[in-house]
Amino acid sequence: CGYSLKVNKKTIFRIEARAIIEGLRIALEKSYRQLEMECDNALLIEFVLTGNAVSSNLAELCLINGYLRKNWKTRIRHIYRSQNMAADQMAKCSYDNQFGLKLFEDPQ
């Protein structure tokens, strides 16, 4: 599945961290046991992969760390924005929506 999330203005780092949290929450609710995530924010991915999220004061990073300690297999990797066409397409589908989450059960 996929999703798009429309939020109030915050820093890009916090918005993308929130997007990861929502993806992890959705995966947990759907009882997925294997998860592959891609993000075009290299700094955020570095924080998560190196374990710096554990000692962070940023609530979003602490939540990500908590989700990643669940009993599942995750793969997280950086992807360049120019290669992130699926995310761009899902974001375009949410322009007409109010703030919040839009879930795509079968994204194209």
C-alpha positions in Angstrom: 0.0 0.0 0.0 1.0 3.6 -0.1 -0.1 6.9 1.4 0.1 10.6 1.2 0.1 12.9 4.2 -0.8 16.6 4.1 0.3 18.5 7.1 0.8 22.0 8.4 4.0 23.8 7.6 6.9 22.5 9.7 10.6 21.8 8.9 11.1 19.4 6.0 13.0 17.1 8.4 10.0 16.8 10.8 7.5 16.4 8.0 9.5 13.5 6.5 10.0 12.0 9.9 6.3 12.1 10.4 5.7 10.5 7.1 8.0 7.6 8.1 6.1 7.3 11.4 2.7 7.1 9.6 4.1 4.4 7.2 5.4 2.4 10.1 2.0 2.8 11.9 0.1 1.6 8.8 2.4 -1.4 8.4 2.0 -2.4 12.0 -1.8 -2.0 11.8 -1.8 -4.2 8.6 0.4 -6.8 10.4 3.1 -6.6 7.9 6.2 -8.4 9.0 8.6 -7.2 6.3 8.8 -3.6 5.3 10.9 -1.6 2.8 11.0 2.1 3.1 12.6 4.7 0.9 13.1 8.4 1.8 14.8 11.2 -0.1 16.0 12.9 3.0 19.6 11.6 3.5 20.1 13.2 6.9 16.9 11.6 8.3 17.9 8.2 7.0 21.4 8.6 8.5 19.9 9.4 11.9 17.7 6.4 11.8 20.3 3.9 10.5 23.1 5.0 12.8 21.0 4.8 15.9 21.2 8.6 16.5 17.4 8.5 16.7 17.7 6.8 20.1 19.4 9.7 21.8 17.5 12.4 20.0 15.3 15.0 21.7 13.1 15.1 18.6 9.9 13.2 19.4 9.5 12.0 15.8 12.9 10.3 15.9 12.1 8.6 19.2 8.9 7.3 17.8 10.6 5.9 14.7 13.1 4.1 16.9 10.3 2.6 18.9 8.6 1.3 15.8 11.8 -0.1 14.4 12.4 -2.2 17.6 9.2 -4.1 16.9 9.4 -7.7 15.8 9.6 -7.3 12.0 12.2 -7.1 9.2 12.8 -3.6 7.9 14.9 -2.2 5.1 15.4 1.6 5.0 17.3 3.3 2.3 17.9 6.7 0.8 16.5 7.4 -2.6 17.2 10.5 -4.7 14.3 12.8 -5.1 14.5 12.5 -8.9 13.9 8.7 -8.5 11.0 9.1 -6.1 8.3 9.2 -8.8 5.8 7.0 -6.9 5.8 9.4 -3.9 5.4 12.4 -6.3 2.4 10.7 -7.9 0.7 9.9 -4.6 1.3 13.5 -3.4 -0.4 14.9 -6.5 -3.5 12.8 -5.7 -3.8 14.6 -2.3 -3.8 18.2 -3.5 -7.6 18.4 -3.3 -7.8 16.8 0.1 -7.9 18.4 3.5 -5.1 18.0 5.9 -4.5 14.4 7.0 -3.7 11.0 5.7 -4.8 9.4 2.4 -4.3 5.7 2.1 -3.8 4.0 -1.2 -4.6 0.3 -0.8 -3.3 -0.5 -4.3 -1.0 2.3 -5.6 -0.1 2.2 -9.2 
